[in-house]
Amino acid sequence: MTRKIRELIKELEMAGFIDRGGKGSHRNFMHISGALLTLSGKPGDDAKPYQEKLVKEKIQETKK
């Protein structure tokens, strides 16, 4: 089942990412470790497979 953008945002926030805002439907997230991520789409939109993969990779990057 496809996850929603809001679920990815919640996962990022639980991992310690801070929403720095953005323009339009884009949101920029930053972690204290220096990891950066831009996530596009409205909260109710279905997340694309590459977005889910990118979020997972960035969260893993912060745990190293």
PDB file with SEQRES, HELIX, SHEET and CRYST1 records, atoms N, CA, C and O in Angstrom:
SEQRES   1 A   64  MET THR ARG LYS ILE ARG GLU LEU ILE LYS GLU LEU GLU          
SEQRES   2 A   64  MET ALA GLY PHE ILE ASP ARG GLY GLY LYS GLY SER HIS          
SEQRES   3 A   64  ARG ASN PHE MET HIS ILE SER GLY ALA LEU LEU THR LEU          
SEQRES   4 A   64  SER GLY LYS PRO GLY ASP ASP ALA LYS PRO TYR GLN GLU          
SEQRES   5 A   64  LYS LEU VAL LYS GLU LYS ILE GLN GLU THR LYS LYS              
HELIX    1 AA1 ILE A    5  MET A   14  1                                  10    
HELIX    2 AA2 PRO A   49  THR A   62  1                                  14    
SHEET    1 AA1 3 ILE A  18  ASP A  19  0                                        
SHEET    2 AA1 3 HIS A  26  MET A  30 -1                                        
SHEET    3 AA1 3 LEU A  36  SER A  40 -1                                        
CRYST1    1.000    1.000    1.000  90.00  90.00  90.00 P 1           1          
ATOM      1  N   MET A   1       0.838  -1.182   0.000  1.00  0.00           N  
ATOM      2  CA  MET A   1       0.000   0.000   0.000  1.00  0.00           C  
ATOM      3  C   MET A   1       0.887   1.251   0.000  1.00  0.00           C  
ATOM      4  O   MET A   1       1.871   1.340   0.735  1.00  0.00           O  
ATOM      5  N   THR A   2       0.518   2.179  -0.820  1.00  0.00           N  
ATOM      6  CA  THR A   2       1.292   3.416  -0.934  1.00  0.00           C  
ATOM      7  C   THR A   2       1.077   4.294   0.285  1.00  0.00           C  
ATOM      8  O   THR A   2      -0.047   4.481   0.750  1.00  0.00           O  
ATOM      9  N   ARG A   3       2.171   4.825   0.787  1.00  0.00           N  
ATOM     10  CA  ARG A   3       2.091   5.720   1.941  1.00  0.00           C  
ATOM     11  C   ARG A   3       1.828   7.138   1.463  1.00  0.00           C  
ATOM     12  O   ARG A   3       2.031   7.460   0.293  1.00  0.00           O  
ATOM     13  N   LYS A   4       1.376   7.980   2.381  1.00  0.00           N  
ATOM     14  CA  LYS A   4       1.098   9.375   2.082  1.00  0.00           C  
ATOM     15  C   LYS A   4       2.304  10.233   2.438  1.00  0.00           C  
ATOM     16  O   LYS A   4       3.143   9.838   3.247  1.00  0.00           O  
ATOM     17  N   ILE A   5       2.383  11.411   1.826  1.00  0.00           N  
ATOM     18  CA  ILE A   5       3.467  12.355   2.109  1.00  0.00           C  
ATOM     19  C   ILE A   5       3.474  12.708   3.595  1.00  0.00           C  
ATOM     20  O   ILE A   5       4.540  12.838   4.197  1.00  0.00           O  
ATOM     21  N   ARG A   6       2.291  12.864   4.188  1.00  0.00           N  
ATOM     22  CA  ARG A   6       2.225  13.225   5.616  1.00  0.00           C  
ATOM     23  C   ARG A   6       2.887  12.159   6.497  1.00  0.00           C  
ATOM     24  O   ARG A   6       3.446  12.485   7.545  1.00  0.00           O  
ATOM     25  N   GLU A   7       2.826  10.894   6.082  1.00  0.00           N  
ATOM     26  CA  GLU A   7       3.474   9.825   6.845  1.00  0.00           C  
ATOM     27  C   GLU A   7       4.994   9.953   6.760  1.00  0.00           C  
ATOM     28  O   GLU A   7       5.697   9.712   7.741  1.00  0.00           O  
ATOM     29  N   LEU A   8       5.494  10.331   5.589  1.00  0.00           N  
ATOM     30  CA  LEU A   8       6.941  10.522   5.440  1.00  0.00           C  
ATOM     31  C   LEU A   8       7.412  11.714   6.274  1.00  0.00           C  
ATOM     32  O   LEU A   8       8.483  11.672   6.878  1.00  0.00           O  
ATOM     33  N   ILE A   9       6.610  12.769   6.303  1.00  0.00           N  
ATOM     34  CA  ILE A   9       6.952  13.950   7.095  1.00  0.00           C  
ATOM     35  C   ILE A   9       7.009  13.585   8.576  1.00  0.00           C  
ATOM     36  O   ILE A   9       7.929  13.992   9.286  1.00  0.00           O  
ATOM     37  N   LYS A  10       6.028  12.818   9.036  1.00  0.00           N  
ATOM     38  CA  LYS A  10       5.990  12.413  10.438  1.00  0.00           C  
ATOM     39  C   LYS A  10       7.213  11.552  10.781  1.00  0.00           C  
ATOM     40  O   LYS A  10       7.804  11.701  11.851  1.00  0.00           O  
ATOM     41  N   GLU A  11       7.582  10.655   9.865  1.00  0.00           N  
ATOM     42  CA  GLU A  11       8.751   9.798  10.069  1.00  0.00           C  
ATOM     43  C   GLU A  11      10.031  10.631  10.169  1.00  0.00           C  
ATOM     44  O   GLU A  11      10.889  10.364  11.011  1.00  0.00           O  
ATOM     45  N   LEU A  12      10.151  11.642   9.302  1.00  0.00           N  
ATOM     46  CA  LEU A  12      11.322  12.517   9.342  1.00  0.00           C  
ATOM     47  C   LEU A  12      11.385  13.292  10.653  1.00  0.00           C  
ATOM     48  O   LEU A  12      12.451  13.402  11.260  1.00  0.00           O  
ATOM     49  N   GLU A  13      10.248  13.831  11.092  1.00  0.00           N  
ATOM     50  CA  GLU A  13      10.221  14.601  12.338  1.00  0.00           C  
ATOM     51  C   GLU A  13      10.552  13.722  13.537  1.00  0.00           C  
ATOM     52  O   GLU A  13      11.216  14.175  14.470  1.00  0.00           O  
ATOM     53  N   MET A  14      10.101  12.480  13.525  1.00  0.00           N  
ATOM     54  CA  MET A  14      10.413  11.566  14.627  1.00  0.00           C  
ATOM     55  C   MET A  14      11.902  11.219  14.648  1.00  0.00           C  
ATOM     56  O   MET A  14      12.454  10.887  15.696  1.00  0.00           O  
ATOM     57  N   ALA A  15      12.548  11.299  13.477  1.00  0.00           N  
ATOM     58  CA  ALA A  15      13.980  11.001  13.385  1.00  0.00           C  
ATOM     59  C   ALA A  15      14.833  12.226  13.710  1.00  0.00           C  
ATOM     60  O   ALA A  15      16.061  12.143  13.689  1.00  0.00           O  
ATOM     61  N   GLY A  16      14.201  13.361  14.008  1.00  0.00           N  
ATOM     62  CA  GLY A  16      14.955  14.544  14.406  1.00  0.00           C  
ATOM     63  C   GLY A  16      15.140  15.587  13.326  1.00  0.00           C  
ATOM     64  O   GLY A  16      15.886  16.546  13.523  1.00  0.00           O  
ATOM     65  N   PHE A  17      14.485  15.428  12.196  1.00  0.00           N  
ATOM     66  CA  PHE A  17      14.571  16.422  11.134  1.00  0.00           C  
ATOM     67  C   PHE A  17      13.675  17.607  11.463  1.00  0.00           C  
ATOM     68  O   PHE A  17      12.614  17.450  12.067  1.00  0.00           O  
ATOM     69  N   ILE A  18      14.114  18.791  11.059  1.00  0.00           N  
ATOM     70  CA  ILE A  18      13.365  20.023  11.298  1.00  0.00           C  
ATOM     71  C   ILE A  18      12.893  20.554   9.951  1.00  0.00           C  
ATOM     72  O   ILE A  18      13.667  20.636   8.998  1.00  0.00           O  
ATOM     73  N   ASP A  19      11.611  20.915   9.883  1.00  0.00           N  
ATOM     74  CA  ASP A  19      11.036  21.474   8.667  1.00  0.00           C  
ATOM     75  C   ASP A  19      11.461  22.936   8.559  1.00  0.00           C  
ATOM     76  O   ASP A  19      11.068  23.757   9.388  1.00  0.00           O  
ATOM     77  N   ARG A  20      12.252  23.263   7.555  1.00  0.00           N  
ATOM     78  CA  ARG A  20      12.736  24.630   7.353  1.00  0.00           C  
ATOM     79  C   ARG A  20      11.828  25.421   6.442  1.00  0.00           C  
ATOM     80  O   ARG A  20      12.164  26.545   6.069  1.00  0.00           O  
ATOM     81  N   GLY A  21      10.689  24.868   6.074  1.00  0.00           N  
ATOM     82  CA  GLY A  21       9.773  25.567   5.175  1.00  0.00           C  
ATOM     83  C   GLY A  21      10.102  25.260   3.732  1.00  0.00           C  
ATOM     84  O   GLY A  21      10.883  24.355   3.440  1.00  0.00           O  
ATOM     85  N   GLY A  22       9.509  26.012   2.843  1.00  0.00           N  
ATOM     86  CA  GLY A  22       9.746  25.786   1.427  1.00  0.00           C  
ATOM     87  C   GLY A  22       8.824  26.652   0.616  1.00  0.00           C  
ATOM     88  O   GLY A  22       8.196  27.570   1.144  1.00  0.00           O  
ATOM     89  N   LYS A  23       8.739  26.371  -0.640  1.00  0.00           N  
ATOM     90  CA  LYS A  23       7.933  27.169  -1.550  1.00  0.00           C  
ATOM     91  C   LYS A  23       6.933  26.253  -2.240  1.00  0.00           C  
ATOM     92  O   LYS A  23       7.307  25.218  -2.792  1.00  0.00           O  
ATOM     93  N   GLY A  24       5.681  26.629  -2.207  1.00  0.00           N  
ATOM     94  CA  GLY A  24       4.653  25.806  -2.837  1.00  0.00           C  
ATOM     95  C   GLY A  24       4.486  24.498  -2.091  1.00  0.00           C  
ATOM     96  O   GLY A  24       4.297  24.487  -0.875  1.00  0.00           O  
ATOM     97  N   SER A  25       4.556  23.398  -2.820  1.00  0.00           N  
ATOM     98  CA  SER A  25       4.367  22.096  -2.199  1.00  0.00           C  
ATOM     99  C   SER A  25       5.690  21.454  -1.779  1.00  0.00           C  
ATOM    100  O   SER A  25       5.718  20.274  -1.427  1.00  0.00           O  
ATOM    101  N   HIS A  26       6.766  22.202  -1.812  1.00  0.00           N  
ATOM    102  CA  HIS A  26       8.078  21.681  -1.424  1.00  0.00           C  
ATOM    103  C   HIS A  26       8.394  22.031   0.025  1.00  0.00           C  
ATOM    104  O   HIS A  26       8.126  23.142   0.481  1.00  0.00           O  
ATOM    105  N   ARG A  27       8.964  21.074   0.735  1.00  0.00           N  
ATOM    106  CA  ARG A  27       9.394  21.279   2.116  1.00  0.00           C  
ATOM    107  C   ARG A  27      10.855  20.867   2.237  1.00  0.00           C  
ATOM    108  O   ARG A  27      11.269  19.824   1.729  1.00  0.00           O  
ATOM    109  N   ASN A  28      11.620  21.702   2.916  1.00  0.00           N  
ATOM    110  CA  ASN A  28      13.041  21.429   3.130  1.00  0.00           C  
ATOM    111  C   ASN A  28      13.237  20.981   4.572  1.00  0.00           C  
ATOM    112  O   ASN A  28      12.815  21.652   5.514  1.00  0.00           O  
ATOM    113  N   PHE A  29      13.882  19.842   4.721  1.00  0.00           N  
ATOM    114  CA  PHE A  29      14.147  19.308   6.051  1.00  0.00           C  
ATOM    115  C   PHE A  29      15.647  19.281   6.288  1.00  0.00           C  
ATOM    116  O   PHE A  29      16.434  19.026   5.376  1.00  0.00           O  
ATOM    117  N   MET A  30      16.028  19.550   7.535  1.00  0.00           N  
ATOM    118  CA  MET A  30      17.426  19.559   7.918  1.00  0.00           C  
ATOM    119  C   MET A  30      17.576  18.799   9.235  1.00  0.00           C  
ATOM    120  O   MET A  30      16.732  18.904  10.126  1.00  0.00           O  
ATOM    121  N   HIS A  31      18.654  18.040   9.342  1.00  0.00           N  
ATOM    122  CA  HIS A  31      18.965  17.309  10.575  1.00  0.00           C  
ATOM    123  C   HIS A  31      20.202  17.934  11.183  1.00  0.00           C  
ATOM    124  O   HIS A  31      21.035  18.491  10.467  1.00  0.00           O  
ATOM    125  N   ILE A  32      20.329  17.847  12.483  1.00  0.00           N  
ATOM    126  CA  ILE A  32      21.480  18.442  13.180  1.00  0.00           C  
ATOM    127  C   ILE A  32      22.802  17.856  12.681  1.00  0.00           C  
ATOM    128  O   ILE A  32      23.846  18.497  12.803  1.00  0.00           O  
ATOM    129  N   SER A  33      22.767  16.653  12.125  1.00  0.00           N  
ATOM    130  CA  SER A  33      23.982  16.031  11.602  1.00  0.00           C  
ATOM    131  C   SER A  33      24.424  16.654  10.281  1.00  0.00           C  
ATOM    132  O   SER A  33      25.527  16.395   9.799  1.00  0.00           O  
ATOM    133  N   GLY A  34      23.541  17.488   9.693  1.00  0.00           N  
ATOM    134  CA  GLY A  34      23.873  18.135   8.431  1.00  0.00           C  
ATOM    135  C   GLY A  34      23.139  17.553   7.236  1.00  0.00           C  
ATOM    136  O   GLY A  34      23.262  18.070   6.125  1.00  0.00           O  
ATOM    137  N   ALA A  35      22.380  16.486   7.444  1.00  0.00           N  
ATOM    138  CA  ALA A  35      21.632  15.873   6.342  1.00  0.00           C  
ATOM    139  C   ALA A  35      20.506  16.807   5.894  1.00  0.00           C  
ATOM    140  O   ALA A  35      19.770  17.354   6.715  1.00  0.00           O  
ATOM    141  N   LEU A  36      20.391  16.976   4.586  1.00  0.00           N  
ATOM    142  CA  LEU A  36      19.354  17.835   4.004  1.00  0.00           C  
ATOM    143  C   LEU A  36      18.474  17.006   3.088  1.00  0.00           C  
ATOM    144  O   LEU A  36      18.927  16.039   2.475  1.00  0.00           O  
ATOM    145  N   LEU A  37      17.197  17.399   3.003  1.00  0.00           N  
ATOM    146  CA  LEU A  37      16.253  16.665   2.170  1.00  0.00           C  
ATOM    147  C   LEU A  37      15.133  17.607   1.755  1.00  0.00           C  
ATOM    148  O   LEU A  37      14.604  18.348   2.584  1.00  0.00           O  
ATOM    149  N   THR A  38      14.771  17.581   0.483  1.00  0.00           N  
ATOM    150  CA  THR A  38      13.621  18.335  -0.005  1.00  0.00           C  
ATOM    151  C   THR A  38      12.561  17.328  -0.411  1.00  0.00           C  
ATOM    152  O   THR A  38      12.822  16.412  -1.191  1.00  0.00           O  
ATOM    153  N   LEU A  39      11.378  17.504   0.120  1.00  0.00           N  
ATOM    154  CA  LEU A  39      10.266  16.602  -0.140  1.00  0.00           C  
ATOM    155  C   LEU A  39       9.158  17.402  -0.811  1.00  0.00           C  
ATOM    156  O   LEU A  39       8.735  18.437  -0.295  1.00  0.00           O  
ATOM    157  N   SER A  40       8.687  16.926  -1.960  1.00  0.00           N  
ATOM    158  CA  SER A  40       7.642  17.644  -2.686  1.00  0.00           C  
ATOM    159  C   SER A  40       6.323  16.888  -2.605  1.00  0.00           C  
ATOM    160  O   SER A  40       6.299  15.668  -2.444  1.00  0.00           O  
ATOM    161  N   GLY A  41       5.240  17.625  -2.718  1.00  0.00           N  
ATOM    162  CA  GLY A  41       3.910  17.032  -2.700  1.00  0.00           C  
ATOM    163  C   GLY A  41       3.093  17.543  -1.537  1.00  0.00           C  
ATOM    164  O   GLY A  41       3.630  17.927  -0.499  1.00  0.00           O  
ATOM    165  N   LYS A  42       1.784  17.542  -1.726  1.00  0.00           N  
ATOM    166  CA  LYS A  42       0.875  17.945  -0.656  1.00  0.00           C  
ATOM    167  C   LYS A  42       0.753  16.803   0.349  1.00  0.00           C  
ATOM    168  O   LYS A  42       0.934  15.643  -0.019  1.00  0.00           O  
ATOM    169  N   PRO A  43       0.451  17.109   1.610  1.00  0.00           N  
ATOM    170  CA  PRO A  43       0.389  16.057   2.642  1.00  0.00           C  
ATOM    171  C   PRO A  43      -0.532  14.888   2.309  1.00  0.00           C  
ATOM    172  O   PRO A  43      -0.258  13.763   2.725  1.00  0.00           O  
ATOM    173  N   GLY A  44      -1.603  15.119   1.581  1.00  0.00           N  
ATOM    174  CA  GLY A  44      -2.543  14.042   1.260  1.00  0.00           C  
ATOM    175  C   GLY A  44      -2.194  13.248   0.014  1.00  0.00           C  
ATOM    176  O   GLY A  44      -2.871  12.271  -0.304  1.00  0.00           O  
ATOM    177  N   ASP A  45      -1.148  13.653  -0.698  1.00  0.00           N  
ATOM    178  CA  ASP A  45      -0.742  12.958  -1.921  1.00  0.00           C  
ATOM    179  C   ASP A  45      -0.065  11.633  -1.587  1.00  0.00           C  
ATOM    180  O   ASP A  45       0.513  11.465  -0.514  1.00  0.00           O  
ATOM    181  N   ASP A  46      -0.150  10.697  -2.531  1.00  0.00           N  
ATOM    182  CA  ASP A  46       0.570   9.431  -2.383  1.00  0.00           C  
ATOM    183  C   ASP A  46       2.055   9.689  -2.594  1.00  0.00           C  
ATOM    184  O   ASP A  46       2.441  10.438  -3.491  1.00  0.00           O  
ATOM    185  N   ALA A  47       2.878   9.072  -1.771  1.00  0.00           N  
ATOM    186  CA  ALA A  47       4.327   9.205  -1.909  1.00  0.00           C  
ATOM    187  C   ALA A  47       4.798   8.307  -3.044  1.00  0.00           C  
ATOM    188  O   ALA A  47       4.314   7.189  -3.218  1.00  0.00           O  
ATOM    189  N   LYS A  48       5.739   8.815  -3.803  1.00  0.00           N  
ATOM    190  CA  LYS A  48       6.299   8.027  -4.896  1.00  0.00           C  
ATOM    191  C   LYS A  48       7.383   7.114  -4.322  1.00  0.00           C  
ATOM    192  O   LYS A  48       7.986   7.434  -3.297  1.00  0.00           O  
ATOM    193  N   PRO A  49       7.632   5.983  -4.978  1.00  0.00           N  
ATOM    194  CA  PRO A  49       8.644   5.038  -4.465  1.00  0.00           C  
ATOM    195  C   PRO A  49      10.002   5.675  -4.215  1.00  0.00           C  
ATOM    196  O   PRO A  49      10.661   5.353  -3.227  1.00  0.00           O  
ATOM    197  N   TYR A  50      10.436   6.588  -5.111  1.00  0.00           N  
ATOM    198  CA  TYR A  50      11.748   7.213  -4.914  1.00  0.00           C  
ATOM    199  C   TYR A  50      11.752   8.105  -3.673  1.00  0.00           C  
ATOM    200  O   TYR A  50      12.794   8.257  -3.036  1.00  0.00           O  
ATOM    201  N   GLN A  51      10.607   8.699  -3.315  1.00  0.00           N  
ATOM    202  CA  GLN A  51      10.534   9.541  -2.126  1.00  0.00           C  
ATOM    203  C   GLN A  51      10.658   8.687  -0.867  1.00  0.00           C  
ATOM    204  O   GLN A  51      11.360   9.052   0.076  1.00  0.00           O  
ATOM    205  N   GLU A  52       9.972   7.549  -0.862  1.00  0.00           N  
ATOM    206  CA  GLU A  52      10.066   6.649   0.292  1.00  0.00           C  
ATOM    207  C   GLU A  52      11.500   6.159   0.469  1.00  0.00           C  
ATOM    208  O   GLU A  52      12.006   6.097   1.590  1.00  0.00           O  
ATOM    209  N   LYS A  53      12.151   5.810  -0.640  1.00  0.00           N  
ATOM    210  CA  LYS A  53      13.534   5.330  -0.591  1.00  0.00           C  
ATOM    211  C   LYS A  53      14.470   6.425  -0.085  1.00  0.00           C  
ATOM    212  O   LYS A  53      15.353   6.157   0.730  1.00  0.00           O  
ATOM    213  N   LEU A  54      14.283   7.661  -0.564  1.00  0.00           N  
ATOM    214  CA  LEU A  54      15.124   8.779  -0.162  1.00  0.00           C  
ATOM    215  C   LEU A  54      14.988   9.080   1.331  1.00  0.00           C  
ATOM    216  O   LEU A  54      15.984   9.329   2.010  1.00  0.00           O  
ATOM    217  N   VAL A  55      13.754   9.056   1.840  1.00  0.00           N  
ATOM    218  CA  VAL A  55      13.526   9.307   3.267  1.00  0.00           C  
ATOM    219  C   VAL A  55      14.229   8.235   4.096  1.00  0.00           C  
ATOM    220  O   VAL A  55      14.882   8.540   5.093  1.00  0.00           O  
ATOM    221  N   LYS A  56      14.090   6.989   3.679  1.00  0.00           N  
ATOM    222  CA  LYS A  56      14.725   5.880   4.406  1.00  0.00           C  
ATOM    223  C   LYS A  56      16.254   6.039   4.414  1.00  0.00           C  
ATOM    224  O   LYS A  56      16.899   5.842   5.444  1.00  0.00           O  
ATOM    225  N   GLU A  57      16.820   6.396   3.263  1.00  0.00           N  
ATOM    226  CA  GLU A  57      18.273   6.580   3.158  1.00  0.00           C  
ATOM    227  C   GLU A  57      18.762   7.719   4.046  1.00  0.00           C  
ATOM    228  O   GLU A  57      19.777   7.586   4.730  1.00  0.00           O  
ATOM    229  N   LYS A  58      18.043   8.837   4.036  1.00  0.00           N  
ATOM    230  CA  LYS A  58      18.457  10.001   4.844  1.00  0.00           C  
ATOM    231  C   LYS A  58      18.373   9.703   6.335  1.00  0.00           C  
ATOM    232  O   LYS A  58      19.229  10.143   7.101  1.00  0.00           O  
ATOM    233  N   ILE A  59      17.355   8.963   6.753  1.00  0.00           N  
ATOM    234  CA  ILE A  59      17.241   8.612   8.179  1.00  0.00           C  
ATOM    235  C   ILE A  59      18.394   7.699   8.560  1.00  0.00           C  
ATOM    236  O   ILE A  59      18.968   7.855   9.637  1.00  0.00           O  
ATOM    237  N   GLN A  60      18.748   6.744   7.695  1.00  0.00           N  
ATOM    238  CA  GLN A  60      19.874   5.866   7.964  1.00  0.00           C  
ATOM    239  C   GLN A  60      21.191   6.645   8.014  1.00  0.00           C  
ATOM    240  O   GLN A  60      22.080   6.343   8.809  1.00  0.00           O  
ATOM    241  N   GLU A  61      21.293   7.645   7.153  1.00  0.00           N  
ATOM    242  CA  GLU A  61      22.505   8.475   7.119  1.00  0.00           C  
ATOM    243  C   GLU A  61      22.739   9.189   8.447  1.00  0.00           C  
ATOM    244  O   GLU A  61      23.883   9.382   8.859  1.00  0.00           O  
ATOM    245  N   THR A  62      21.673   9.575   9.105  1.00  0.00           N  
ATOM    246  CA  THR A  62      21.812  10.306  10.384  1.00  0.00           C  
ATOM    247  C   THR A  62      22.191   9.372  11.536  1.00  0.00           C  
ATOM    248  O   THR A  62      22.635   9.841  12.584  1.00  0.00           O  
ATOM    249  N   LYS A  63      22.026   8.082  11.359  1.00  0.00           N  
ATOM    250  CA  LYS A  63      22.322   7.127  12.431  1.00  0.00           C  
ATOM    251  C   LYS A  63      23.761   6.656  12.408  1.00  0.00           C  
ATOM    252  O   LYS A  63      24.177   5.909  13.294  1.00  0.00           O  
ATOM    253  N   LYS A  64      24.534   7.078  11.410  1.00  0.00           N  
ATOM    254  CA  LYS A  64      25.935   6.639  11.303  1.00  0.00           C  
ATOM    255  C   LYS A  64      26.819   7.427  12.228  1.00  0.00           C  
ATOM    256  O   LYS A  64      28.027   7.196  12.273  1.00  0.00           O  
TER     257      LYS A  64                                                      
END                                                                             
